[in-house]
Amino acid sequence: MTEENKKRLYYITQYADYMTDEDFYQSVDNHIKSNDLDINLFAEISELMTEISDRYNVRIYDKMWQAKDDADLLDLIDLLNAIIDEDSDKVAEVLEVDLWDFLTEREIYTPDLLEELADEDLRVNGVNASALYWVKEINYTAKYQGFNGYANGFYDYDDADIIEMLLDEYY
């Protein structure tokens, strides 16, 4: 492995705390050769990892060793870029998760959808509608909102929150 590639991969040596840096570089070299992987993709992942939390980097690091071809590494690059850009739609796409099913299962909705749900509840149930307890709590500046434990208010979520939930469950 060239000195230049060692420099590009240096950041991820911290996740190989069970071996020396030289042993790590040798392991990477062996993994790349045995799976016919592009060292530049490995290095790009290492460089992107500097932008995100160690909490996820540990998982990314493990996935690097599971890569069987360049397509696996390109998927990791796509995931890292989506995390860095805080694009929950793209993270869900890379993880092959239907974002709307994921959110709905957790009773997390957009403010516009909450408004529609409230409208429907009020039309069907009138003064007995449960929406009467929460409709005024909709925060239209939030990207997503989830019902609190009493279903009379909401927790606000942004893309970073949703990405964290997706990665915790699917990665």
N, C-alpha and C positions, 0 to 999 in steps of 0.2 A: 504494500500500500504506500502511495506517495505521501510525502510530508504535507503537501497541500490538502490531500484528502483527510489526513489525520487532523489537520487544523479545522476542517469543515465539520468533522464528526466529533470534535472534542467535547462539545456541550453534552452529548448524550453519554459520555463516559461516567457521569455521576450516577446513572441508573444501573451501572454494572459494578456495584460496590463489592461484589463477590470476586472480582478479578482485577488484575493490574490494567493500566491503560494499554500497555503493549499486548497483553492477552486479549483485551477487548478488540483492538484493531485487527488482530489475527483472526479472531472469531468472526468479525464482520467480513473480512476478506474471504474466509472459508464459506460463509453463508452466501455471500454474493456470487462466488464462483460456482458453488454447488447448485444454486437455483437460477443461474444465469441472469442475475439482477443488475440493474444499472446503478453504479456507485453514486452517480449524480442525483438520483432520486433519493437514495439513503441520505445524502448530504443535505438535500433540500428539506427533507423531513426534520433533520437535526436543526437546521436554521429556523424553520417555522416553529419548532417546539420552544424556542426562546420566547415566543410571544404569548404562551398560554400557561396555565397553572400546572404545577407539578402533580397535582391531584390527577389530571388527565394525562400528563406526560408519561407517567408510570405505565398506564394502559397502552398508550401509543407505542412506547418502547417495546412492550411485550408483543404487540401486533407486528412490529417490524420483524421480529424473529420468526413470526408465523408466515411471513410473505413467501409465497411460492412462485410468484412472477411479478413483473413490473406493474401489471394491472392492480395487484394488491397494494403496491406502494403508491400508485396514483390515487387509489381510493383514500389512502391515509392522507395524502396531500390535499385532496378535495375536502376531507373532513377537517383538517387543520385550518385550511383557509376559511371554511364556513364558521368555525369556532372563533377565529380571529375577527371575522367580519360581523360576528354576532347575528348570523342568519339562521334562525331556527328552522325555517323551511328547508334550507339546503342541508342542514345537519340531519333532519328527519329523512330527506331524500337519500343521502349517502348511507344512512343506517337502514334504509328500506323500511321505514315506519310511516304509516299514514298519520300525519301530524294532527289532523282534525279528529280522527278516532282516538288518538292518544290524549288530546286535550279534553274531549268530551267525556272519556272514561273518568277523568279527574275533576269533572264539573268545572272546567276552565273554558271560558268563552271570550269572544271579543265583545266590547261594549255594544256594538251594533246588534249582535246576535242576542245579547241579554235584553236589549230593548224590544226585539221581536218576540222573545219568550214572554216578557212582561205583557206586551200587547195581547198576545194570544191568551195568556192566563186571565187577564182582565176581561177579555171578551167572553170567555167561556164561564168564568166563575164570578164575575162582577165583584160585589163588595166582599165576597169570601175568598178572593184571589190571594194567594201567598205573595204575589208580586207587590202587593201594597206595602209589605214590610221591607222590601229591598229596592224597589224601582228608583227611589230618589238617591240611592247610594251608588248608582252607576257612575263610574269615573271615565268620561270620554277622552281623557288624555292618556289613559292606560292602554297598552297594546292588548293585554289580556287581563281578565279578572276571574277569580275563582271564589265560590261561595265560602263564607266563614262557617264555622261549626254550627252556628245557630240559624243559618240560611236567612239572615236579616242584614247582611252586609258582605263585603268582598275583601279579598286580598288582591293586590295589584301584582302583576307579573310582567316582566319585560322579556326580550329575546334571550338574554343571558340566563334568566331563571329557567326558561323552557329548555334551553340547551343543557343546562346542568341536570335537569330532570331526565331528559332523553339519554344523556350519557350515563347517568347513574343506573338507569334501567336496562339499556340496550348495549352498553359498551363495556 
